[in-house]
Amino acid sequence: MKMMLGLESGTVRIVPYDPEWPALFEAESRRLLSAVAPLLILLEHTGSTSVPGLAAKPVLDILGGVPDSAAVQPYVAPLIASGYVHRGEQGIPGREFFRRGEPRAYHLHLTSVGSAFWREHLAFRDYLRAHPAARDEYAELKRALAARFPNDREAYIAGKAPFVRQVVELASQRSS
């Protein structure tokens, strides 16, 4: 059975890992690179869909890195023209959030390549990729939170926060 991307607004649903997710990221990356050309952007597959074997919400997260000295504003219009809805910072300074699909299927987090947001998202992803026990613990936490908060995304996110902070801290200790 082929799983599709897409999550209805206001809901939390966790699905098993889909080995098609990396290919969907590659296809969307090509589309995004074309949409913003000639602007420079580095695209990384992040979030749970980027970790092989990790259960996830069926929404593909893309981390878009702009050069440290670049303004983000020139990227907004081409991304909107390519089908993304710009949602602004949404409480995270230095990150511009975009989503695409109805129901939402793609999230794009636009930030500076040198930002803490950039570094922490990659550290979290890379740690889970390298540590299957941590990946599996995270999957269990996400399933439990989704069962407890199926219609409360904010509570689900808040419930994951201590685990995420702990992993980012572990990852930064290993890289220093």
Backbone as ProteinMPNN parsed JSONL, in Angstrom:
{"seq_chain_A": "MKMMLGLESGTVRIVPYDPEWPALFEAESRRLLSAVAPLLILLEHTGSTSVPGLAAKPVLDILGGVPDSAAVQPYVAPLIASGYVHRGEQGIPGREFFRRGEPRAYHLHLTSVGSAFWREHLAFRDYLRAHPAARDEYAELKRALAARFPNDREAYIAGKAPFVRQVVELASQRSS", "coords_chain_A": {"N_chain_A": [[0.844, -1.185, 0.0], [0.68, 2.126, -0.927], [1.742, 4.935, 0.789], [0.559, 8.207, 1.305], [1.541, 11.645, 1.366], [0.342, 14.122, 3.612], [-1.549, 15.919, 5.939], [-4.255, 16.718, 7.852], [-5.309, 19.933, 8.941], [-4.754, 20.892, 12.297], [-4.669, 18.33, 13.339], [-3.073, 15.381, 14.672], [-1.297, 12.783, 13.498], [0.386, 9.772, 13.296], [2.374, 7.863, 11.172], [3.759, 4.787, 9.808], [7.253, 4.636, 8.79], [7.924, 5.604, 5.469], [9.531, 4.385, 2.713], [9.559, 5.894, 0.403], [9.771, 8.551, 1.013], [12.404, 9.876, 0.921], [12.765, 10.101, -1.892], [10.605, 11.724, -2.564], [11.412, 14.035, -1.267], [13.705, 14.659, -2.804], [12.548, 15.189, -5.317], [10.92, 17.397, -4.672], [12.872, 19.163, -3.848], [14.267, 19.682, -6.254], [12.251, 21.033, -7.607], [11.937, 23.285, -5.925], [14.511, 24.474, -6.064], [14.543, 25.264, -8.714], [12.413, 27.051, -8.641], [13.324, 29.216, -7.071], [15.594, 30.048, -8.332], [17.621, 32.636, -9.684], [18.529, 32.711, -7.049], [20.5, 31.731, -4.231], [20.252, 28.725, -2.412], [20.343, 26.226, 0.075], [19.204, 23.011, 0.486], [17.864, 20.775, 2.82], [16.721, 17.616, 3.886], [14.765, 17.268, 6.627], [13.356, 16.671, 9.902], [11.106, 14.056, 10.997], [10.495, 12.448, 8.773], [12.881, 12.275, 7.483], [14.479, 10.421, 8.662], [15.471, 7.235, 8.357], [13.324, 4.524, 9.012], [11.893, 5.747, 11.051], [8.822, 6.438, 12.521], [6.362, 8.867, 11.561], [4.673, 12.077, 11.288], [2.739, 12.478, 8.362], [4.078, 14.554, 6.78], [6.384, 16.259, 4.927], [9.371, 17.651, 5.933], [11.379, 20.358, 5.052], [14.447, 21.901, 5.237], [15.516, 24.991, 4.514], [18.337, 26.662, 3.633], [19.697, 29.84, 3.55], [22.349, 31.976, 2.345], [24.442, 33.349, 4.938], [24.627, 36.145, 4.844], [22.499, 36.879, 3.327], [19.305, 38.341, 2.598], [16.071, 37.231, 3.542], [13.672, 37.956, 2.403], [13.652, 38.228, -0.539], [13.181, 35.595, -1.319], [10.6, 34.941, -0.734], [8.405, 35.668, -2.543], [8.949, 34.022, -4.928], [8.655, 31.487, -3.754], [6.001, 31.505, -2.89], [4.806, 31.734, -5.402], [5.384, 29.216, -6.33], [3.585, 27.635, -5.056], [3.621, 27.514, -2.293], [2.463, 28.519, 0.95], [3.061, 31.359, 2.76], [3.829, 31.676, 6.115], [5.157, 33.261, 7.904], [7.281, 34.004, 10.756], [6.171, 32.601, 12.883], [6.535, 32.529, 15.714], [9.193, 31.755, 15.96], [11.988, 33.339, 15.924], [14.049, 34.411, 13.223], [13.457, 32.37, 11.491], [11.595, 31.605, 8.687], [8.455, 30.368, 7.882], [6.871, 28.102, 5.691], [4.213, 26.412, 3.993], [2.857, 23.706, 2.025], [0.254, 22.272, 0.139], [-2.957, 20.734, 0.424], [-4.646, 18.495, 2.095], [-1.969, 19.722, 4.251], [1.248, 18.935, 3.056], [3.908, 19.479, 2.706], [6.416, 21.138, 4.548], [8.341, 24.012, 4.739], [11.16, 25.352, 6.102], [12.72, 28.246, 6.308], [15.866, 29.652, 6.74], [18.934, 31.119, 7.942], [22.03, 29.68, 6.937], [24.005, 29.689, 8.878], [22.637, 29.788, 11.278], [21.393, 29.014, 14.617], [19.039, 27.561, 14.532], [19.267, 26.18, 12.072], [21.617, 24.597, 12.561], [20.816, 23.079, 14.824], [18.599, 21.611, 13.907], [19.743, 19.951, 11.953], [21.597, 18.582, 13.55], [19.904, 17.158, 15.281], [18.512, 15.485, 13.457], [20.705, 14.035, 12.371], [21.728, 12.759, 14.64], [19.613, 11.035, 15.353], [19.581, 9.427, 13.073], [21.988, 8.1, 13.377], [21.734, 6.719, 15.764], [19.916, 4.18, 16.49], [18.478, 3.31, 18.799], [17.748, 5.689, 20.103], [16.217, 6.786, 18.059], [14.091, 4.93, 18.007], [13.054, 5.257, 20.591], [12.153, 7.868, 20.377], [10.164, 7.507, 18.436], [8.299, 5.971, 19.882], [7.597, 7.813, 21.877], [6.401, 9.793, 20.276], [4.21, 8.378, 19.202], [2.756, 7.861, 21.556], [2.182, 10.476, 22.414], [0.672, 11.376, 20.218], [-1.551, 9.714, 20.432], [-2.546, 10.637, 22.815], [-2.99, 13.355, 22.324], [-4.638, 13.821, 19.854], [-5.884, 15.894, 18.499], [-4.573, 18.212, 19.115], [-2.119, 19.907, 18.236], [-0.244, 21.672, 19.341], [0.086, 20.798, 22.022], [1.105, 18.269, 21.5], [3.55, 18.955, 20.25], [4.767, 20.363, 22.361], [5.022, 18.271, 24.165], [7.006, 16.737, 22.99], [9.226, 18.344, 23.188], [11.135, 18.268, 25.482], [12.545, 15.845, 24.963], [13.622, 16.373, 22.419], [15.302, 18.576, 23.002], [17.127, 17.291, 24.701], [18.345, 15.432, 22.946], [19.505, 17.172, 21.054], [21.333, 18.417, 22.722], [22.969, 16.209, 23.447], [23.96, 15.598, 20.892], [25.415, 17.924, 20.339], [27.404, 17.767, 22.27], [28.818, 15.564, 21.37], [29.858, 16.533, 19.017], [31.636, 18.451, 19.755]], "CA_chain_A": [[0.0, 0.0, 0.0], [1.47, 3.35, -1.021], [1.29, 5.996, 1.69], [0.599, 9.545, 0.722], [1.779, 12.75, 2.278], [-0.801, 14.981, 3.865], [-2.087, 15.9, 7.286], [-5.305, 17.702, 8.016], [-5.009, 20.989, 9.903], [-5.198, 20.69, 13.668], [-4.637, 16.928, 13.749], [-1.798, 14.701, 14.843], [-1.404, 11.385, 13.064], [1.708, 9.191, 13.075], [2.332, 6.731, 10.246], [5.062, 4.123, 9.699], [8.196, 5.195, 7.828], [7.676, 5.279, 4.061], [10.802, 4.501, 1.998], [9.416, 6.842, -0.705], [9.967, 9.923, 1.465], [13.608, 10.524, 0.357], [12.535, 10.443, -3.304], [9.712, 12.882, -2.576], [12.262, 15.182, -0.929], [14.546, 14.983, -3.968], [11.694, 15.807, -6.336], [10.512, 18.725, -4.209], [14.086, 19.992, -3.86], [14.489, 20.14, -7.636], [11.203, 22.021, -7.873], [12.241, 24.5, -5.165], [15.714, 25.093, -6.618], [14.115, 25.907, -9.946], [11.505, 28.153, -8.307], [14.017, 30.369, -6.494], [16.771, 30.424, -9.15], [19.035, 32.351, -9.433], [18.891, 32.864, -5.641], [21.182, 30.578, -3.647], [19.588, 28.075, -1.284], [20.772, 24.863, 0.372], [18.02, 22.307, 0.973], [18.118, 19.556, 3.582], [15.55, 16.872, 4.342], [14.829, 17.164, 8.084], [12.141, 16.151, 10.501], [11.044, 12.603, 11.152], [10.48, 11.747, 7.482], [14.257, 12.185, 6.992], [15.206, 9.418, 9.448], [15.002, 5.9, 7.965], [12.74, 3.686, 10.047], [11.195, 6.516, 12.082], [7.427, 6.798, 12.293], [6.297, 10.323, 11.411], [3.489, 12.685, 10.696], [2.957, 12.41, 6.911], [4.406, 15.88, 6.262], [7.812, 16.279, 4.655], [10.02, 18.89, 6.363], [12.547, 20.782, 4.287], [15.187, 23.005, 5.833], [16.099, 25.814, 3.454], [19.38, 27.531, 4.151], [20.158, 30.936, 2.699], [23.655, 32.454, 2.817], [24.345, 34.134, 6.169], [24.482, 37.578, 4.58], [21.359, 37.098, 2.428], [17.976, 38.644, 3.126], [15.098, 36.175, 3.248], [12.526, 38.517, 1.672], [13.597, 37.914, -1.973], [12.778, 34.206, -1.529], [9.189, 34.751, -0.403], [7.533, 35.69, -3.729], [9.063, 32.816, -5.756], [8.112, 30.323, -3.048], [4.541, 31.614, -2.983], [4.447, 31.424, -6.802], [5.523, 27.77, -6.55], [2.519, 26.921, -4.373], [3.762, 27.545, -0.835], [1.805, 29.572, 1.714], [4.013, 31.935, 3.712], [3.207, 31.832, 7.428], [5.977, 34.119, 8.742], [8.16, 33.359, 11.733], [5.338, 31.766, 13.764], [7.106, 32.388, 17.042], [10.594, 31.34, 15.943], [12.762, 34.398, 15.268], [15.101, 33.963, 12.311], [12.971, 31.29, 10.645], [10.353, 31.871, 7.963], [7.781, 29.096, 7.688], [5.999, 27.961, 4.524], [3.626, 25.075, 3.859], [2.242, 23.459, 0.72], [-0.64, 21.127, 0.057], [-4.221, 20.74, 1.153], [-4.046, 18.859, 3.372], [-0.545, 20.078, 4.2], [2.128, 17.813, 2.741], [5.294, 19.949, 2.774], [6.774, 22.293, 5.361], [9.65, 24.568, 4.41], [11.675, 26.223, 7.153], [13.768, 29.041, 5.663], [16.707, 30.273, 7.753], [20.329, 31.305, 7.569], [22.84, 28.477, 7.098], [24.779, 29.796, 10.105], [21.777, 29.983, 12.456], [21.217, 27.926, 15.572], [17.925, 26.758, 14.021], [19.859, 25.309, 11.048], [22.534, 23.637, 13.184], [20.111, 22.167, 15.722], [17.763, 20.678, 13.144], [20.614, 18.942, 11.339], [22.165, 17.766, 14.629], [18.85, 16.249, 15.736], [18.328, 14.479, 12.41], [21.892, 13.187, 12.244], [21.834, 11.921, 15.834], [18.627, 9.95, 15.249], [20.025, 8.525, 12.014], [23.147, 7.33, 13.846], [21.429, 6.031, 17.021], [18.599, 3.541, 16.36], [17.745, 3.24, 20.071], [17.15, 7.016, 20.293], [15.157, 6.887, 17.041], [12.942, 4.124, 18.432], [12.487, 5.909, 21.775], [11.429, 9.029, 19.87], [8.951, 7.003, 17.782], [7.34, 5.592, 20.926], [7.11, 9.049, 22.478], [5.498, 10.438, 19.321], [2.959, 7.605, 19.147], [2.022, 8.086, 22.804], [1.666, 11.848, 22.402], [-0.375, 11.461, 19.194], [-2.737, 9.064, 20.984], [-3.047, 11.49, 23.903], [-3.365, 14.673, 21.802], [-4.872, 13.682, 18.415], [-6.394, 17.135, 17.914], [-3.899, 19.325, 19.769], [-0.739, 19.905, 17.739], [0.629, 22.413, 20.259], [0.405, 19.915, 23.142], [1.977, 17.236, 20.939], [4.875, 19.562, 20.066], [5.309, 20.633, 23.695], [5.376, 16.99, 24.767], [8.256, 16.251, 22.385], [10.306, 19.319, 23.378], [12.254, 17.843, 26.347], [13.334, 14.828, 24.268], [14.362, 17.049, 21.346], [16.393, 19.339, 23.64], [18.115, 16.335, 25.197], [19.09, 14.889, 21.808], [20.337, 18.249, 20.507], [22.442, 18.578, 23.671], [23.864, 15.059, 23.253], [24.611, 15.75, 19.592], [26.407, 19.004, 20.395], [28.522, 17.261, 23.073], [29.583, 14.64, 20.534], [30.532, 17.246, 17.928], [32.627, 19.4, 20.269]], "C_chain_A": [[0.887, 1.245, 0.0], [0.872, 4.398, -0.087], [1.43, 7.327, 0.99], [0.976, 10.541, 1.81], [0.477, 13.498, 2.472], [-1.361, 14.784, 5.257], [-3.068, 17.049, 7.425], [-4.925, 18.695, 9.11], [-5.554, 20.635, 11.281], [-5.153, 19.262, 14.15], [-3.202, 16.444, 13.902], [-2.033, 13.24, 14.481], [-0.002, 10.899, 12.723], [1.531, 7.95, 12.191], [3.699, 6.053, 10.222], [5.944, 4.813, 8.653], [7.864, 4.707, 6.428], [8.99, 5.454, 3.3], [10.741, 5.415, 0.763], [9.738, 8.276, -0.289], [11.25, 10.565, 0.936], [13.436, 10.923, -1.118], [11.592, 11.64, -3.432], [10.483, 14.147, -2.213], [13.103, 15.605, -2.139], [13.725, 15.693, -5.05], [11.289, 17.222, -5.93], [11.706, 19.67, -4.174], [14.367, 20.537, -5.246], [13.485, 21.231, -8.0], [11.508, 23.349, -7.187], [13.465, 25.224, -5.719], [15.381, 25.85, -7.899], [13.272, 27.148, -9.646], [12.25, 29.392, -7.828], [15.225, 30.82, -7.311], [16.579, 31.836, -9.691], [19.461, 32.551, -7.983], [19.549, 31.581, -5.126], [20.388, 30.043, -2.461], [20.154, 26.669, -1.16], [19.582, 24.167, 1.004], [18.42, 21.003, 1.645], [16.784, 18.934, 3.969], [15.701, 16.71, 5.855], [13.5, 16.643, 8.605], [12.139, 14.633, 10.47], [11.035, 11.849, 9.83], [11.885, 11.579, 6.912], [15.075, 11.106, 7.695], [14.678, 8.033, 9.083], [14.519, 5.091, 9.169], [11.935, 4.416, 11.095], [9.756, 6.804, 11.663], [7.309, 8.317, 12.324], [4.898, 10.781, 11.078], [3.753, 12.686, 9.188], [3.101, 13.796, 6.269], [5.914, 15.925, 6.115], [8.385, 17.643, 5.02], [11.271, 19.139, 5.548], [13.151, 21.984, 4.999], [15.874, 23.738, 4.693], [17.092, 26.787, 4.042], [19.786, 28.577, 3.13], [21.521, 31.38, 3.211], [23.481, 33.397, 4.009], [24.098, 35.614, 5.916], [23.245, 37.908, 3.736], [20.098, 37.47, 3.194], [17.019, 37.537, 2.695], [13.994, 36.689, 2.324], [12.516, 38.195, 0.177], [13.135, 36.488, -2.288], [11.26, 34.032, -1.421], [8.313, 34.689, -1.654], [7.703, 34.459, -4.615], [8.525, 31.56, -5.074], [6.59, 30.333, -3.056], [4.085, 31.249, -4.39], [4.542, 29.926, -7.089], [4.52, 26.955, -5.728], [2.612, 26.891, -2.86], [2.991, 28.718, -0.245], [2.811, 30.049, 2.756], [3.305, 32.212, 5.023], [4.027, 32.711, 8.372], [6.823, 33.328, 9.719], [7.411, 32.371, 12.622], [6.038, 31.465, 15.093], [8.546, 31.935, 17.097], [11.391, 32.399, 15.191], [13.882, 33.825, 14.394], [14.721, 32.799, 11.428], [11.673, 31.745, 9.996], [9.745, 30.52, 7.598], [6.844, 29.167, 6.489], [5.403, 26.556, 4.561], [2.984, 24.959, 2.485], [1.39, 22.211, 0.817], [-1.883, 21.319, 0.895], [-4.79, 19.333, 1.073], [-2.53, 19.07, 3.245], [0.301, 18.828, 3.99], [3.601, 18.189, 2.878], [5.393, 21.153, 3.697], [8.169, 22.729, 4.941], [10.01, 25.563, 5.493], [12.878, 26.957, 6.562], [14.538, 29.806, 6.726], [18.11, 30.452, 7.195], [21.109, 30.017, 7.838], [23.637, 28.522, 8.404], [23.956, 29.87, 11.375], [21.753, 28.757, 13.368], [20.09, 26.998, 15.108], [18.438, 25.736, 13.005], [20.685, 24.203, 11.705], [21.787, 22.615, 14.039], [19.233, 21.173, 14.977], [18.604, 19.584, 12.487], [21.222, 18.029, 12.398], [21.149, 16.737, 15.119], [18.651, 15.125, 14.724], [19.5, 13.501, 12.382], [22.065, 12.26, 13.449], [20.85, 10.754, 15.742], [19.003, 8.959, 14.153], [21.132, 7.587, 12.51], [22.852, 6.48, 15.087], [20.024, 5.427, 16.97], [17.806, 3.468, 17.671], [17.06, 4.58, 20.354], [16.011, 7.224, 19.3], [13.908, 6.15, 17.505], [12.261, 4.706, 19.673], [11.648, 7.117, 21.353], [10.125, 8.597, 19.202], [7.887, 6.641, 18.81], [6.746, 6.816, 21.607], [6.087, 9.721, 21.559], [4.17, 9.7, 19.222], [2.107, 7.851, 20.393], [1.415, 9.487, 22.83], [0.547, 12.014, 21.378], [-1.668, 10.816, 19.696], [-3.379, 9.946, 22.06], [-3.606, 12.815, 23.391], [-3.667, 14.626, 20.298], [-5.364, 14.955, 17.723], [-5.764, 18.372, 18.534], [-2.426, 19.306, 19.391], [0.213, 20.608, 18.698], [1.029, 21.554, 21.454], [1.329, 18.787, 22.692], [3.406, 17.766, 20.805], [5.533, 19.824, 21.425], [5.756, 19.345, 24.383], [6.677, 16.415, 24.235], [9.46, 17.108, 22.781], [11.43, 18.85, 24.307], [13.145, 16.793, 25.682], [14.209, 15.47, 23.189], [15.539, 17.822, 21.932], [17.511, 18.414, 24.102], [18.966, 15.785, 24.043], [20.0, 15.953, 21.197], [21.547, 18.471, 21.414], [23.455, 17.439, 23.525], [24.647, 15.201, 21.947], [25.689, 16.831, 19.643], [27.6, 18.594, 21.241], [29.422, 16.35, 22.243], [30.378, 15.373, 19.455], [31.588, 18.227, 18.441], [33.88, 18.714, 20.742]], "O_chain_A": [[1.758, 1.382, 0.859], [-0.317, 4.712, -0.149], [2.332, 7.525, 0.176], [0.76, 10.311, 3.0], [-0.387, 13.504, 1.595], [-1.613, 13.664, 5.701], [-2.741, 18.203, 7.149], [-4.288, 18.323, 10.096], [-6.674, 20.141, 11.412], [-5.562, 18.992, 15.279], [-2.262, 17.011, 13.345], [-2.862, 12.558, 15.083], [0.713, 11.538, 11.952], [0.664, 7.111, 12.431], [4.699, 6.676, 10.579], [5.445, 5.484, 7.751], [7.559, 3.532, 6.228], [9.516, 6.565, 3.244], [11.773, 5.678, 0.145], [9.957, 9.13, -1.148], [11.198, 11.725, 0.527], [13.919, 11.977, -1.534], [11.77, 12.476, -4.318], [10.238, 15.21, -2.783], [13.191, 16.794, -2.449], [14.173, 16.685, -5.625], [11.314, 18.139, -6.751], [11.557, 20.862, -4.445], [14.673, 21.719, -5.402], [13.838, 22.228, -8.628], [11.358, 24.413, -7.788], [13.462, 26.449, -5.834], [15.886, 26.949, -8.131], [13.402, 28.171, -10.318], [11.848, 30.511, -8.148], [15.816, 31.858, -7.018], [15.478, 32.19, -10.112], [20.66, 32.56, -7.705], [19.19, 30.48, -5.543], [19.915, 30.805, -1.617], [20.413, 26.001, -2.162], [19.006, 24.68, 1.963], [19.212, 20.228, 1.108], [15.84, 19.635, 4.333], [16.656, 16.087, 6.318], [12.634, 16.229, 7.835], [13.074, 14.01, 9.968], [11.519, 10.719, 9.767], [12.073, 10.824, 5.958], [16.241, 10.898, 7.36], [13.558, 7.685, 9.457], [15.198, 4.987, 10.191], [11.339, 3.773, 11.959], [9.508, 7.346, 10.586], [8.065, 8.984, 13.03], [4.05, 10.0, 10.647], [4.897, 12.88, 8.776], [2.362, 14.16, 5.354], [6.643, 15.66, 7.071], [7.952, 18.667, 4.492], [12.109, 18.254, 5.374], [12.46, 22.952, 5.319], [16.713, 23.171, 3.993], [16.734, 27.638, 4.856], [20.167, 28.258, 2.003], [21.828, 31.184, 4.387], [22.506, 34.144, 4.086], [23.419, 36.267, 6.708], [22.973, 39.076, 3.461], [19.856, 36.977, 4.295], [17.152, 36.978, 1.606], [13.441, 35.917, 1.54], [11.443, 37.907, -0.352], [12.738, 36.208, -3.419], [10.704, 33.076, -1.962], [7.546, 33.739, -1.81], [6.698, 33.882, -5.03], [7.997, 30.669, -5.74], [5.96, 29.286, -3.21], [3.093, 30.539, -4.559], [3.865, 29.419, -7.983], [4.594, 25.727, -5.702], [1.757, 26.295, -2.205], [2.879, 29.776, -0.864], [3.345, 29.256, 3.531], [2.289, 32.908, 5.045], [3.64, 32.894, 9.526], [7.054, 32.133, 9.535], [8.0, 31.386, 13.067], [6.12, 30.318, 15.531], [9.082, 31.746, 18.189], [11.465, 32.366, 13.963], [14.569, 32.88, 14.781], [15.559, 32.284, 10.688], [10.761, 32.215, 10.677], [10.429, 29.64, 7.074], [6.125, 30.147, 6.295], [6.011, 25.627, 5.093], [2.617, 25.955, 1.862], [1.745, 21.235, 1.477], [-1.863, 21.976, 1.936], [-5.38, 18.992, 0.048], [-1.904, 18.653, 2.27], [0.105, 17.805, 4.646], [4.444, 17.33, 3.134], [4.57, 22.067, 3.643], [9.071, 21.903, 4.805], [9.261, 26.5, 5.769], [13.93, 26.357, 6.343], [13.944, 30.528, 7.527], [18.42, 29.984, 6.1], [20.879, 29.344, 8.843], [23.916, 27.47, 8.978], [24.524, 30.003, 12.459], [22.048, 27.636, 12.954], [20.181, 25.782, 15.275], [18.082, 24.559, 13.072], [20.476, 23.019, 11.439], [22.088, 21.423, 13.987], [19.135, 20.013, 15.377], [18.208, 18.419, 12.473], [21.35, 16.826, 12.172], [21.496, 15.578, 15.345], [18.624, 13.95, 15.092], [19.304, 12.286, 12.371], [22.495, 11.116, 13.302], [21.214, 9.613, 16.024], [18.759, 7.761, 14.301], [21.198, 6.425, 12.109], [23.647, 5.604, 15.427], [19.053, 6.077, 17.358], [16.579, 3.556, 17.647], [15.912, 4.603, 20.797], [14.966, 7.772, 19.651], [12.799, 6.675, 17.41], [11.037, 4.656, 19.794], [10.572, 7.359, 21.899], [9.094, 9.246, 19.379], [6.712, 6.963, 18.634], [5.547, 6.863, 21.884], [5.033, 10.164, 22.015], [3.114, 10.331, 19.165], [0.893, 8.027, 20.3], [0.262, 9.659, 23.224], [-0.428, 12.719, 21.641], [-2.758, 11.315, 19.418], [-4.602, 9.99, 22.193], [-4.571, 13.342, 23.944], [-3.009, 15.329, 19.531], [-5.268, 15.078, 16.502], [-6.344, 19.457, 18.489], [-1.591, 18.767, 20.117], [1.359, 20.184, 18.852], [2.19, 21.573, 21.862], [2.235, 18.395, 23.427], [4.36, 17.096, 21.203], [6.716, 19.539, 21.611], [6.756, 19.336, 25.101], [7.375, 15.69, 24.943], [10.597, 16.641, 22.713], [12.597, 19.019, 23.954], [14.367, 16.844, 25.819], [15.39, 15.147, 23.064], [16.654, 17.735, 21.417], [18.691, 18.711, 23.92], [20.187, 15.689, 24.17], [21.147, 15.662, 20.858], [22.657, 18.688, 20.929], [24.661, 17.682, 23.486], [25.852, 14.952, 21.908], [26.758, 16.669, 19.054], [28.717, 19.031, 20.962], [30.643, 16.367, 22.397], [31.433, 14.906, 19.026], [32.353, 18.778, 17.65], [34.809, 19.376, 21.204]]}, "name": "protein", "num_of_chains": 1, "seq": "MKMMLGLESGTVRIVPYDPEWPALFEAESRRLLSAVAPLLILLEHTGSTSVPGLAAKPVLDILGGVPDSAAVQPYVAPLIASGYVHRGEQGIPGREFFRRGEPRAYHLHLTSVGSAFWREHLAFRDYLRAHPAARDEYAELKRALAARFPNDREAYIAGKAPFVRQVVELASQRSS"}
